[in-house]
Amino acid sequence: EFWPYLRDPVTLARPWAIPGTPGLEHRIGGIEKADGTGNISYDPENHERMVRLRADKVAGIARDIPPVMVTGDVDDAELLAVGWGSTWGAIDGAMNRCRKRGHKVAHAHLTHLNPFPANLGEVLAKYPRVVVPEMNLGQLSHLIRSQYLVDARPVNKVQGTPFTAGELEAAFLKEIEQ
């Protein structure tokens, strides 16, 4: 008998059912389901249990996410630039320009944002200054600040054009020289 709402005790994932497979029919939808049975449930305690279960499932994904890697002056940087997505090239270029000027700068580029890599807090704590260049109003810097209590300084640009290495070099130098 197929029990589509029972979860793996380690990953908390439910079994996969290929649509249309005889014997694996079940209902899905946005209404809260009872833990284990999948019956529609309006029970407040069940809802809380399911919300926490889903949060634990997402948090457990961190076990399978590779650790964040740091490039540049990994061991003794005075500034760590944390980026994600399209900011990689400009951050890398700015880091190299600053290093040529004699400054110690490191770069960590995230590929997973929820959950963050398990070692991110440890990485952030190693550096006296953390900047987060983003092509938005600083959502990642806000997440880092709230989750790790690190003074992650946003460097934001919302102009529809990417950062240049020169723009980020100037921002990094300004932060280093404070």
Phi, psi and omega in degrees: 000137183270125178244088188291346184255003174280144186247149173296130184294338181269307185270343185066011178280152175267160180293150177275142175231121178289125182307136178089356180287122179303135179089350180250017180293140174197165182263146175230163178164180186272354180279143181301138179250153176289139179302126176092314185267328184084003176290145178301135184224134174250012183288123183299321180293321176297318180300314179298317179300318181290321177298315179293322178298315179294321178296319178296323179298313179296316180299324180293340178298334180304333178299332183260358180271132179295152179296149177291136180256145180246137176243168181089220181276074189302317189272337187217032181290145174272348180211135173247125173262125179250125180226177174204155176063225191289355182280354188306307186299315180293321178295314180300316179297317179294320178300313181296322177296316179295321179295323177295334177277359178098005179269151179261112184228143177234163183222127173241124181246121184274139174246351178228129184247339178208102002279164174289160173303144186300332184266005186298317179301317178297319179296311182300322183292343182284344191244138182289334179227136178231127174240149183230094176287128181219148176269048180198199183266020172098030181299317180294318179298323177296317179297315180297315180299316184285323184278327187244358180053043178251141179282069179283117184269124180283144169235101190251146175216124181228060185244002180081004176233148183288160171299151167256159176300324179296319178298315181287326175302313179298318179294319179295314181297320178300317180292318180296321186277001178285000000 
